[in-house]
Amino acid sequence: MSSPAAPSARTVLAVVVTVLSWASAFVAIRGVGEDLSPGALALGRLLVGTAVLGLLLAGRGWVAPDRREWVLLAVCGVGWFGVYNLALNAAEQHLDAGTTAMLVNIGPILIAVLAGWLLGEGFPSWLVVGVAVAFAGVLLIGLATRGADVDLLGVVLCVVAAVTYAIGVVAQKPLLRRLPGLQVTFTACAIGAVCCLPWAGALARDLGTAPAGSIAGMVYLGVVPTALAFSTWAYALTRMDAGRLGVTTYLVPPLVILLGWGLLDEVPPALAVVGGAVCLTGVAPLPPGCAPPVGGGPGRAGARRHVSDARAGSGRRWGRQVPGTRPGGRTVDQQQWAQVVEAATRAPSIHNTQPWRFTATADQLDVFLDPGRALPVLDPTGRQQVISCGIAVEFAVVALAAAGWLSEVELLPDDDADHLATVRVIGPIVATDEDSALAASIARRHTVRDPFQPRVVPVDLLDRLQAEAAAFGTWFKPVTRSEEEVATVFLIDRAEEMEQGDPAYLAELQQWVRTDPAAVDGVPVGAVPAEDPHGRPSNWSIRDFVVGTRSAGEGAPVDADAPPPEVERPTVVLMGTDGDDRYAWLQAGRALARVLLVATAAGVAASPLTQALDWPATRTRLRARLSLVGHPQMLLRMGYPREGGEVAVSGRRPVAEVLTVAP
């Protein structure tokens, strides 16, 4: 397997900010503890964190949790955010910051224990050894505190904090399969704040007597270690392996000791330092691929590797087969790979350029960008073509699941810029009815540019689509407010006007318009309206593919006595990502694939309205006018196709032309 690419400078910066922020929290709690009681400090910090996280979440939409998810959110909020903060604040009334950090950092080993017990991940030998060693370290720290200027109660409170932290993370893990990470963190933080409301009176009293520096410290704890650090952790987790990133949290205790020494003039007892080192040694056996998440990052779909069973809402598991797997080998034969690639090539692509190549071996499929099919005028950065390849990747995952194979996706697996993804077969599974339904939707899905029926797409379906997109770190925002619609329509029209006035764009467009019904690529003229799109009764202008060949005044005859046509009001949704690099584009493509297939299975069709995203100027203005936090990647019109309407099917290149089977 190729080694993962080195993280970018921005990713490294995000890791540094996260580790320093979490380390500073231990010192800040210790510093303000004389002026703010544990309960008051916990409530104040969580109120500030909830407010900041709420601002970050604004405009991203909301995925409605189900009953089970609300229970898990309550466990996470009460345990991790509520009890954890109370116990941690109280512990630092008895222990120095460095000793506290070393004790709390047994959390990862406790997470592994709970995951083995509650999530069925087992108890390998490294886990048993790690538990024993970490427990010995706790005993050493307990012995070090006896007779010192501290007491054993602080050790007990730290263990309580570590346990509730571990319970919170294990409760969070299944939540992140469907709900966006930022929403989970915000909700859990708000629940923790509600749990601490009994200390509202204490907070009011302490704020009345505390110096400005201590109040500022409380605000700092809410803004930086809570809101900022959780956000930078999420950013890094979408760009690094979770195991590699989890190891960086082991730097927190030594940093806390250094900060406590420099800022508070306190150093843990020598035996406590030894005990802390033993605790960290107990945690160290965690294999890199098994390190649990230590923060409110997004679901594992945002990580570089993603075990995919292509089952909506089923809960994707890591490093092991999901329920419904069956024993057996993991070799896919050449005919099966041809069928999978045939399904992958049914993915929509900008101008139907089909910018992909595939290489298959016995147990993996590598997906490459085909630079020979680029659109240098319309898509100079390759963003839209990489998104198209992301759709093809997820179509392959869906096809594999329907054929009875569990797969793992690794994005950007090496330094080859054209090597976008590796789909690796993990083992056989028993395909479900939903697997088969989604795979059947691959062949049924077509881009529909004709007007839709006057039926509203159900809110429940939009919520489902939003959850599907969120699993890949992609937000899904219906454009519903009138001011948002006006701004978006204006920018689409402006971009279309710019494109129609660009001879280079028109020349490139005509290269991909096909008059031959048997063409294997490009956009068939039968699939696009012959009349001027601006003349159709709709606010939303689709792309005009034949503008360069249409004669002036050409169009359907108008009956002056006919009643005005019904105005089309499609559902329009905007999809986007926090980042704007190839990784984000691939994730957006995978999310779009899931959205299109689930919508198709529900009888809903879609077509792109990407003109405003083609041009950097209009894309930037759209982001500003809609107050988007992140980068828009796809704009879709969605609705129910008119009955009896025929859709011209765009061609696809033969599988033999795009697939190479390696020996």
C-alpha positions in Angstrom: 0.0 0.0 0.0 1.3 3.4 -0.8 2.3 5.6 2.1 0.0 8.5 2.9 0.9 11.9 1.5 2.5 14.3 4.0 0.0 16.7 5.5 -0.1 20.2 4.1 1.1 23.3 6.0 -2.5 24.2 6.8 -3.1 20.8 8.3 0.0 20.9 10.4 -1.0 24.3 11.6 -4.4 23.0 12.6 -2.8 20.2 14.5 -0.5 22.6 16.3 -3.4 24.9 17.2 -5.5 22.0 18.5 -2.7 20.5 20.7 -1.7 23.9 22.1 -5.3 24.9 22.8 -6.1 21.7 24.7 -2.8 21.9 26.6 -3.6 25.5 27.6 -7.0 24.5 28.9 -5.4 22.6 31.9 -3.3 25.6 32.8 -6.2 28.1 32.3 -8.5 26.1 34.6 -5.7 26.0 37.2 -5.2 29.7 36.9 -8.8 30.8 37.3 -9.7 28.2 39.9 -9.2 30.5 42.9 -11.8 32.9 41.6 -14.3 30.7 39.9 -15.8 27.6 41.5 -15.8 24.3 39.5 -19.5 24.4 38.7 -19.5 28.1 37.8 -16.5 27.7 35.6 -18.0 24.7 33.8 -21.2 26.6 33.2 -19.5 29.7 32.0 -17.2 27.9 29.7 -19.9 25.8 28.1 -22.2 28.8 27.6 -19.4 30.6 25.7 -18.6 27.5 23.7 -22.2 26.9 22.8 -22.6 30.4 21.6 -19.5 30.3 19.4 -20.3 26.9 18.0 -23.8 28.1 17.3 -22.4 30.9 15.2 -20.1 28.4 13.3 -23.1 26.1 12.7 -25.4 28.9 11.4 -26.3 28.6 7.8 -25.2 24.9 7.5 -28.6 23.4 8.0 -29.8 20.9 10.6 -30.1 17.2 10.4 -32.9 16.0 12.7 -31.6 13.4 15.1 -33.8 10.3 15.7 -34.8 9.0 19.1 -31.7 6.8 19.5 -29.4 9.6 18.4 -31.0 12.0 21.0 -30.2 9.4 23.7 -26.6 9.2 22.6 -26.4 13.0 22.4 -27.6 13.2 25.9 -25.0 10.7 27.1 -22.3 12.6 25.2 -23.4 16.0 26.5 -24.0 14.9 30.1 -20.9 12.8 30.4 -18.2 14.4 28.2 -19.3 18.1 28.4 -21.1 18.2 31.8 -19.6 15.8 34.3 -16.2 15.8 32.6 -15.8 19.6 33.0 -17.1 19.6 36.5 -14.7 16.8 37.6 -11.8 18.3 35.7 -12.3 21.7 37.3 -12.7 20.2 40.8 -9.6 18.0 40.2 -7.5 21.0 39.5 -8.4 22.4 42.9 -6.4 19.5 44.3 -3.7 18.7 41.7 -1.3 20.7 39.6 -2.1 21.1 35.9 0.6 18.7 34.7 -0.5 15.8 36.9 -4.1 16.3 35.9 -3.2 16.2 32.2 -1.3 13.0 32.6 -4.1 11.3 34.5 -6.9 12.4 32.1 -4.8 11.2 29.2 -5.6 7.6 30.1 -8.8 8.4 28.3 -7.8 6.8 25.0 -7.2 3.4 26.6 -10.6 3.6 28.4 -12.2 4.4 25.0 -10.7 1.3 23.5 -12.0 -0.8 26.5 -15.5 0.6 26.1 -15.4 0.2 22.3 -14.4 -3.5 22.8 -17.2 -4.0 25.2 -20.1 -1.9 23.8 -19.2 -1.7 20.1 -17.9 -5.3 19.7 -14.4 -4.3 18.7 -12.8 -7.0 20.9 -10.0 -7.1 23.5 -6.7 -7.7 21.7 -3.6 -8.4 23.7 -2.2 -4.8 23.3 -5.4 -3.5 25.0 -5.1 -5.8 28.0 -1.4 -4.9 28.5 -2.2 -1.2 28.0 -4.9 -1.2 30.7 -2.6 -2.9 33.2 0.2 -0.5 32.5 -2.0 2.6 32.6 -3.6 1.5 35.9 -0.1 1.0 37.4 0.7 4.6 36.4 -2.4 5.8 38.1 -1.3 4.0 41.3 2.1 5.7 41.1 0.5 9.1 40.8 -1.7 8.3 43.8 1.3 7.3 45.9 3.1 10.5 44.8 0.2 12.7 46.0 0.1 11.2 49.5 1.8 13.3 51.9 2.3 16.1 49.3 0.4 19.4 49.1 -2.3 17.6 47.3 -4.7 14.8 48.2 -6.0 11.6 46.7 -9.4 13.1 45.9 -7.8 14.9 43.0 -6.7 11.6 41.5 -10.1 10.2 41.9 -11.7 13.2 40.2 -9.2 12.9 37.3 -10.2 9.3 36.8 -13.8 10.3 36.8 -13.1 12.9 34.2 -11.2 10.3 32.0 -14.0 7.8 32.4 -16.8 10.3 31.4 -14.6 11.6 28.6 -14.3 8.0 27.3 -18.0 7.4 27.6 -18.7 10.6 25.7 -16.5 9.7 22.8 -17.9 6.1 22.5 -21.4 7.6 22.5 -20.3 10.2 19.9 -18.8 7.5 17.5 -22.2 6.2 16.2 -23.6 9.7 16.1 -21.0 10.8 13.5 -22.1 8.1 11.1 -25.1 10.3 10.1 -25.0 13.7 11.9 -22.4 16.4 11.0 -19.6 16.6 13.5 -20.1 20.3 14.2 -23.8 19.8 14.9 -22.9 16.9 17.3 -20.4 19.0 19.1 -22.7 22.0 19.4 -25.6 19.9 20.6 -23.5 18.0 23.2 -22.0 21.3 24.4 -25.5 22.8 24.8 -26.7 19.8 26.7 -23.6 20.0 29.0 -24.5 23.7 29.6 -28.0 22.8 30.6 -26.7 20.2 33.0 -24.6 22.8 34.7 -27.5 25.3 35.1 -27.8 24.5 38.8 -24.6 26.4 39.2 -26.1 29.6 37.6 -26.3 31.3 40.9 -22.7 30.4 41.7 -21.6 31.8 38.3 -23.4 35.1 38.9 -21.8 35.4 42.3 -18.3 34.5 41.1 -18.5 36.9 38.2 -19.4 39.7 40.6 -16.2 39.2 42.6 -13.8 37.7 40.1 -11.1 39.9 38.6 -11.2 40.7 34.9 -8.3 38.3 34.2 -10.2 35.3 35.6 -13.4 36.2 33.6 -11.2 36.5 30.5 -9.8 33.1 31.2 -13.3 31.6 31.4 -14.2 33.2 28.0 -10.9 31.9 26.6 -11.7 28.4 27.7 -15.1 28.6 25.9 -13.7 30.2 22.7 -10.3 28.5 22.2 -10.1 25.0 23.8 -13.8 24.3 23.2 -14.9 26.0 19.9 -11.7 26.7 18.1 -9.8 23.5 19.0 -12.8 21.3 18.1 -13.0 23.1 14.7 -9.2 22.8 14.0 -9.4 19.1 15.0 -12.2 18.5 12.6 -10.2 20.3 9.8 -7.2 18.1 10.5 -9.2 14.9 10.8 -10.6 15.4 7.3 -7.1 15.6 5.9 -5.1 13.0 7.9 -5.5 9.5 9.1 -7.3 9.4 12.4 -4.6 7.2 13.9 -1.8 9.5 12.9 -3.7 12.5 14.2 -4.7 10.8 17.5 -1.0 10.2 18.3 -0.4 14.0 18.4 -2.6 14.3 21.5 0.1 12.5 23.5 2.0 15.8 23.4 -0.6 17.5 25.6 0.7 16.3 29.1 4.4 17.4 28.5 3.2 20.7 27.1 0.9 21.2 30.1 3.9 20.6 32.4 6.0 23.1 30.6 3.2 25.7 30.5 2.4 25.1 34.2 6.1 25.5 35.0 6.4 28.7 33.1 3.1 30.4 33.9 2.1 29.0 37.3 5.5 28.1 38.7 4.4 24.6 39.6 5.9 21.2 38.7 4.4 17.8 39.5 6.1 15.6 42.2 8.9 13.5 40.7 7.0 10.3 41.3 3.9 11.8 39.7 6.0 12.5 36.5 7.1 8.9 36.5 3.5 7.7 37.0 2.4 9.9 34.1 5.1 8.5 31.9 3.9 5.0 32.8 0.3 6.0 32.0 1.3 7.3 28.6 3.3 4.1 28.0 0.1 2.2 28.7 -1.7 4.3 26.0 1.2 4.0 23.5 0.4 0.4 22.5 -2.7 1.6 20.6 -2.1 0.6 17.0 -2.1 3.7 14.7 -5.2 2.4 12.9 -7.1 1.8 16.1 -6.5 5.1 17.9 -10.0 6.4 18.8 -11.0 10.0 18.1 -10.1 12.4 20.8 -12.3 15.3 20.0 -15.4 16.4 18.3 -14.2 15.8 14.8 -16.4 14.7 11.9 -17.4 11.1 11.2 -14.9 8.7 9.8 -16.2 9.4 6.3 -14.2 12.6 6.5 -11.0 10.6 7.2 -8.6 9.6 4.4 -9.7 6.0 4.7 -13.3 5.0 4.9 -14.7 1.5 5.1 -17.9 1.7 3.0 -20.8 -0.7 3.0 -22.9 1.7 0.9 -25.9 1.3 3.3 -27.5 4.6 4.2 -27.9 5.0 7.9 -26.4 1.6 8.6 -23.4 2.9 10.5 -20.0 2.3 8.8 -17.5 0.5 10.9 -13.7 0.7 10.8 -11.1 -2.1 10.3 -13.6 -4.9 10.6 -16.5 -6.4 8.7 -19.9 -4.9 9.4 -23.0 -7.0 10.5 -24.1 -9.1 7.6 -20.7 -10.0 6.4 -19.9 -13.6 5.6 -16.6 -15.4 5.7 -14.7 -16.0 2.5 -12.0 -14.6 0.2 -11.7 -11.1 -1.2 -10.7 -11.7 -4.8 -12.8 -10.0 -7.4 -12.5 -11.6 -10.9 -12.1 -9.7 -14.1 -15.8 -10.0 -15.2 -16.9 -8.6 -11.8 -14.5 -5.7 -12.1 -15.9 -4.9 -15.6 -19.4 -4.8 -14.1 -18.3 -2.5 -11.3 -16.5 -0.2 -13.7 -19.5 -0.2 -16.0 -21.6 1.1 -13.1 -18.9 3.6 -12.1 -18.8 5.1 -15.6 -22.6 5.8 -15.3 -21.6 8.7 -13.1 -22.5 12.1 -14.4 -19.7 14.4 -15.4 -19.3 17.9 -16.5 -20.2 18.0 -20.2 -20.2 14.2 -20.0 -16.4 14.3 -20.5 -16.0 11.1 -18.4 -12.6 12.2 -17.1 -11.5 8.9 -15.5 -9.4 5.8 -15.9 -9.5 2.6 -13.8 -6.9 0.0 -13.0 -8.1 -3.2 -11.3 -6.2 -5.9 -9.4 -7.5 -8.9 -7.5 -8.6 -6.9 -4.5 -8.6 -3.2 -5.4 -9.7 -0.6 -8.0 -7.6 2.5 -8.6 -9.3 5.6 -10.0 -7.3 8.1 -12.0 -8.1 11.5 -13.6 -7.7 11.5 -17.3 -6.0 14.8 -18.1 -6.7 14.3 -21.8 -10.3 15.0 -21.3 -9.9 18.3 -19.5 -11.9 21.5 -20.0 -9.3 24.2 -19.7 -11.7 27.1 -20.3 -14.7 26.1 -18.2 -12.8 24.1 -15.5 -9.1 25.4 -15.4 -8.5 24.0 -11.9 -10.1 20.6 -12.7 -12.5 21.1 -9.8 -15.6 19.9 -11.6 -13.8 17.0 -13.2 -12.4 15.8 -9.8 -16.0 16.0 -8.4 -17.1 13.9 -11.3 -14.4 11.3 -10.5 -15.6 11.3 -6.8 -19.1 10.4 -8.0 -17.6 7.5 -10.0 -15.7 6.3 -6.9 -18.9 6.1 -4.9 -20.9 4.5 -7.7 -18.2 1.8 -7.7 -18.6 1.4 -3.9 -22.4 1.0 -4.3 -21.9 -1.5 -7.1 -19.5 -3.6 -5.0 -21.9 -3.7 -2.1 -24.7 -4.9 -4.3 -22.4 -7.6 -5.7 -21.6 -8.7 -2.1 -18.3 -6.9 -1.4 -17.4 -4.6 1.5 -14.9 -2.0 0.4 -12.6 0.7 1.8 -11.9 4.0 0.0 -8.6 5.8 0.3 -8.4 9.2 -1.3 -5.3 10.7 -2.8 -3.3 7.6 -1.8 0.1 8.7 -3.2 2.1 11.5 -4.8 0.7 10.9 -8.3 -1.5 13.9 -8.9 -3.8 11.9 -11.2 -4.3 9.0 -8.8 -7.4 10.2 -7.0 -8.6 7.1 -5.1 -8.1 3.5 -4.3 -11.2 1.3 -3.6 -9.9 -1.7 -1.7 -12.0 -4.8 -1.2 -12.2 -5.8 2.5 -14.3 -9.0 2.3 -17.6 -10.5 1.2 -20.9 -9.3 2.7 -24.6 -10.3 2.3 -26.1 -7.6 0.1 -29.3 -6.0 1.4 -32.4 -4.9 -0.4 -31.2 -1.3 0.0 -27.9 -2.2 -1.6 -29.7 -3.6 -4.6 -32.1 -0.6 -4.8 -29.2 1.9 -4.8 -27.3 -0.1 -7.4 -30.4 -0.2 -9.6 -30.7 3.6 -9.3 -27.3 3.9 -11.1 -28.8 2.8 -14.4 -32.1 4.7 -13.8 -30.5 8.0 -12.9 -30.4 10.6 -15.7 -30.0 14.3 -15.9 -33.4 15.8 -16.5 -33.3 19.4 -17.9 -37.1 19.6 -18.8 -39.5 21.3 -16.4 -40.5 19.3 -13.4 -44.0 18.5 -12.1 -45.5 21.0 -9.7 -44.9 18.6 -6.8 -42.8 19.6 -3.7 -39.9 17.4 -2.8 -40.8 16.1 0.7 -38.9 17.6 3.7 -38.2 14.1 5.0 -36.4 13.2 1.8 -34.4 16.4 1.9 -33.4 15.6 5.5 -32.3 12.1 4.3 -30.2 13.7 1.5 -28.7 16.1 4.0 -27.6 13.3 6.2 -26.2 11.4 3.3 -24.1 14.4 2.3 -23.0 15.0 5.9 -21.5 11.5 6.1 -18.8 12.8 3.7 -18.2 16.1 5.3 -20.3 17.9 2.8 -23.1 20.3 3.7 -26.5 20.3 1.9 -28.4 23.5 1.9 -31.8 24.0 0.3 -32.2 27.5 -1.1 -35.5 28.5 0.3 -35.3 32.1 1.5 -36.5 34.7 -1.1 -33.4 36.8 -0.7 -31.1 33.8 -1.2 -33.1 32.7 -4.3 -32.9 36.2 -5.8 -29.2 36.4 -5.3 -28.5 32.9 -6.7 -30.7 33.4 -9.7 -29.0 36.7 -10.5 -25.5 35.2 -10.3 -26.5 32.2 -12.5 -27.9 34.6 -15.1 -24.8 36.8 -14.8 -22.5 33.8 -15.2 -24.5 32.5 -18.2 -24.2 35.9 -19.8 -20.4 35.9 -19.2 -20.1 32.4 -20.8 -22.2 33.2 -23.8 -20.0 36.3 -24.5 -16.7 34.2 -24.3 -15.7 32.8 -27.7 -13.3 30.4 -26.1 -16.0 29.0 -23.9 -18.4 28.6 -26.8 -15.8 26.8 -28.9 -15.0 24.4 -26.0 -18.7 23.8 -25.4 -19.4 22.9 -29.0 -16.6 20.4 -28.9 -18.6 18.4 -26.4 -22.1 18.7 -28.0 -23.0 15.6 -30.0 -25.5 15.2 -32.8 -24.8 11.5 -33.3 -27.1 9.5 -31.1 -24.5 6.7 -30.9 -21.8 9.0 -29.5 -20.0 7.5 -26.5 -19.3 10.9 -24.8 -20.4 14.5 -24.8 -23.9 16.0 -24.4 -26.4 14.7 -27.0 -28.5 17.5 -28.5 -31.6 15.5 -27.7 -30.9 15.8 -24.0 -31.0 19.6 -24.0 -33.9 21.9 -24.8 -33.8 23.3 -28.3 -35.4 26.6 -27.3 -33.7 29.4 -25.4 -33.7 28.4 -21.7 -34.4 32.1 -20.8 -37.8 31.7 -22.5 -39.0 28.9 -20.3 -41.4 29.8 -17.4 -38.8 29.4 -14.6 -36.6 31.6 -12.5 -33.8 29.0 -12.8 -31.9 29.1 -16.0 -30.3 25.8 -17.1 -27.1 25.9 -19.2 -27.7 26.7 -22.9 -25.7 24.1 -24.8 -26.8 25.2 -28.3 -26.5 29.0 -27.9 -23.7 29.0 -30.5 -25.8 27.3 -33.2 -29.3 28.8 -32.6 -30.5 31.3 -35.1 -31.8 34.7 -33.9 -35.5 34.5 -33.0 -35.5 30.7 -33.3 -37.8 28.9 -30.8 -41.2 27.4 -30.4 -44.1 29.4 -31.8 -46.1 31.3 -29.3 -49.9 31.2 -29.2 -51.0 34.7 -28.2 -54.4 33.3 -27.0 -53.0 30.5 -24.9 -53.0 30.9 -21.1 -49.6 31.6 -19.6 -47.7 28.5 -18.8 -47.3 27.3 -15.2 -44.2 28.7 -13.6 -41.8 25.9 -12.6 -40.7 26.0 -9.0 -38.1 23.3 -8.5 -36.4 22.5 -5.3 -32.9 24.0 -5.5 -30.1 22.8 -3.2 -26.5 24.0 -2.7 -23.8 21.5 -1.6 -20.4 22.5 -0.4 -17.4 21.7 1.8 -15.2 23.4 4.4 -12.1 22.9 2.3 -11.5 23.7 -1.4 -8.8 21.3 -2.5 -8.8 17.9 -4.4 -9.7 16.0 -1.2 -12.7 18.2 -0.6 -13.8 18.0 -4.2 -13.6 14.2 -4.1 -15.7 14.1 -0.9 -18.2 16.4 -2.5 -18.4 14.1 -5.5 -19.0 11.1 -3.2 -21.6 12.9 -1.3 -23.3 14.0 -4.6 -23.3 10.4 -5.7 -25.2 9.3 -2.6 -27.7 12.2 -3.0 -28.4 11.4 -6.6 -28.9 7.7 -6.0 -31.1 8.1 -3.0 -33.2 10.8 -4.8 -33.5 8.6 -7.9 -34.7 5.7 -5.7 -37.4 8.1 -4.4 -38.5 9.1 -7.9 -36.8 12.5 -7.8 -34.6 13.7 -10.7 -32.0 16.4 -10.8 -29.9 18.6 -13.1 -27.0 20.9 -12.3 -27.2 24.7 -12.2 -23.4 25.2 -11.9 -22.9 28.3 -14.1 -22.5 30.5 -11.1 -19.8 28.1 -9.8 -17.9 28.0 -13.1 -16.4 31.5 -12.6 -14.3 32.4 -9.6 -15.9 35.9 -9.4 -19.6 34.6 -9.3 -18.6 31.7 -7.1 -17.0 34.1 -4.6 -20.0 36.5 -4.7 -22.4 33.6 -4.2 -20.5 32.6 -1.1 -20.7 36.2 0.2 -24.3 36.9 -0.7 -25.6 33.6 1.0 -23.2 34.1 4.0 -21.8 30.6 3.4 -19.2 29.1 5.8 -17.3 27.0 3.4 -17.0 26.6 -0.4 -20.0 25.9 -2.7 -19.3 22.9 -4.9 -22.6 22.0 -6.6 -26.0 23.6 -7.2 -28.8 21.3 -8.1 -32.4 21.7 -9.3 -34.5 18.8 -8.1 -38.0 17.6 -8.7 -40.3 15.0 -10.1 -40.1 14.4 -13.9 -43.2 14.9 -15.9 -45.0 11.6 -16.7 -44.4 10.3 -20.2 -41.4 12.5 -20.8 -38.6 10.8 -22.6 -35.0 11.5 -21.6 -32.2 11.2 -24.1 -29.6 9.0 -22.6 -26.0 10.2 -22.9 -23.5 7.7 -24.1 -20.7 6.1 -22.2 -17.3 4.9 -23.3 -16.8 1.2 -23.5 -15.4 -0.4 -20.3 -12.5 -1.8 -22.3 -11.5 1.8 -23.1 -11.3 3.0 -19.5 -10.3 -0.2 -17.5 -7.0 -1.8 -17.3 -6.8 -5.1 -15.5 -3.4 -5.6 -13.9 -2.1 -9.2 -13.5 
